[in-house]
Amino acid sequence: MHKKELLSRKAIRFLLIAISKSPALTMILTFSLGLLFNIFSVLIPKDLRKVVFVSLRERMDNSEFVFREMMNRGLDSILKLVWITEREYGEDPVHEYVTKYSKRYFYHMLTAKYIISTHGPPTVKGFGQMHIELWHGIPFKSLGLLLNRKLSLTDRIRKLLTIPISKKIDYLIVTSEFTKKLFSNIFGIPKERCVVLGQPRCSGIFESKAQAVRNLRIVLGERNLQYNGIILYAPTYRNMPRYRVTTYEIVKNLLASKDLIATLDENNLLFIIKLHPMDMKIKSERKVANIKFMSDEDLLNSKLTIYDILPAIDILVTDYSSIAYDYFLLNRPVIFYIPDIEFYRRYAGFIIDVENPIIPGKKCKTIGELIYALKHAFEEKIDTTKICRVLYSKIDGKDAERVVDFLLNLMAIDLKEKSNESCNLNCRSR
């Protein structure tokens, strides 16, 4: 990378960090820059065979599973596939990795016809581009137009900008008629722009348990996993204004619990802690044989996602994370460890409260209750079929396939004047 480009990127990052100290100012400036970019974008022709993938920071979540499906079909031979990331990748002869805010980033964001993302439309989505929003799970937490808490100035600005920002979304991929109505209300998007195709990352849940165990061994760097059961603890993101309880405190208390450690040891259970990508890295101050941390870096280095290991998990422990809804597809025990639920209700708010009787699984507010739930997790059969029928119109592991078919149909329409290219795309549909 050239020194000038590196300096310019550092300057942009420094400016963004400075602005980010005022969330309200961040949203206003981001929205304004997006408008300017949109105007400039009118002058730039779009490549009808270029697809840009964006996720939270790296190759992950729903975008990753759509990308994999496109690669499996050999679409990289007729399409230009570009990933936007926050770290440097080596040269790849097949597709391109572009670091955010680099020159190549702005080039691809200006020239790509199609943008696929998981965390809302990018600021620089311009005129003449097609944005397909996959989102990153069915929410428990209130957001968008359904914010359900005492609103701060930042909340009010965010709510005010929800509809203008959502207008950048051409199609929002949802999982069922119920979630179509839900997301339409959250983002103010007309229902006809919400397409029921599924959640691509759930494709990983339908892989075999044996393969998922192999994947888990790779991520953890373990040759064997000789345990009676594997537990995944996946808490949500908590770093919010006025929020007094941190994930760090909750995890620290769990690691300090002699009773929990004894329970894991006596029952030969592995307890994996996987924090939210936006949370701080927390490591145990002492080695505990039955407790292991898993980071996004571990997954990225293994070219895997958390969904590639979910079939290996016997019990999921979470709180307000959307991973619970996905794990319901396996019809296995789910435990909600929610020691801070009163704070969460007040400062985050719920669309669907985890303590609502329609949500299956044990709800625990103390470490003692959590330990009891772990000991008796398999004594009471959990039944998630009812809620899954509401949340998922199709439960077949073909979500990513349907999204790719949908994208190819859009491309075929755009390329209808180029009959040969249109035919090639149609031939790759399933």
Secondary structure, 3 states (H helix, E strand, C coil): CCHHHHHHHHHHHHHHHHHHCCHHHHHHHHHHHHHHHHHHHCCCCCEEEEEEEECCCCCCHHHHHHHHHHHHCCHHHCCEEEEEECCCCCCCCCCEEEECCCHHHHHHHHHEEEEEECCCCCCCCCCCCEEEECCCCCCCECCHHHCCCCCCHHHHHHHHHHHHHHCCCCEEEECCHHHHHHHHHHHCCCHHHEEECCCHHHHHHHCCHHHHHHHHHHHHCCCCCCCCEEEEEECCCCCCCCCCCCHHHHHHHHHCCHHHHHHHHHCCEEEEEECCCCCCCCCCCCCCCCEEEECHHHHHHCCCCHHHCHHHCCEEEECCCCHHHHHHHHCCCEEEECCCHHHHHHHCCECCCCCCCCCCCEEECCHHHHHHHHHCCCCCCCCCHHHHHHHCCCCCCCHHHHHHHHHHHHHHHHCCCCHHHHHHHHHCCC
